[in-house]
Amino acid sequence: MKRKTRIILLDEADDEYKRLNEIVGQQIKESKQNTEEMQLLRSIKQKIDFVILLKLILFMAIIFLKRLFLKNTVFKTYGELN
């Protein structure tokens, strides 16, 4: 299952993120490697990926708990099902 997740950067964070992307893009064109800006952008992207992973884990846990609750409710209400 593939779910889309959107990260919203508030106020000036979005502007600064776009600016950092432009700076890193320019540095890549200039064949610079491993600058502080590149490291910072890589770190931000890793944190975003981590947030997305946590959101997916939470979603899957909710589905699991719903199924478990439903199964237990049916079992307690109707007894053992064959």
C-alpha positions, 0 to 999 in steps of 0.5 A: 500500500502506498500512501502519500504524505505531505510535510508542511514547513511553516512561514519562513522555514519553507522559504529557507528550505527552498533557498537551501535547495537552490544553494546546494543545486548551484554547488552541485553544478560547480562540482563542490562536494560535501559542503556544510549546506549539503550536509544540512540539506541531507540531514533535513531530508533524513529527518523528513523521511524519519517523520514519514516512517513514524507516520506510517508505523502509527497508521499500521499500528492503528489498523492492527489495533482495529482488527485486534479489537474487532476480532476480540469483540466478535469472539466475546460476543459470539463465542468461538468461531469454527 
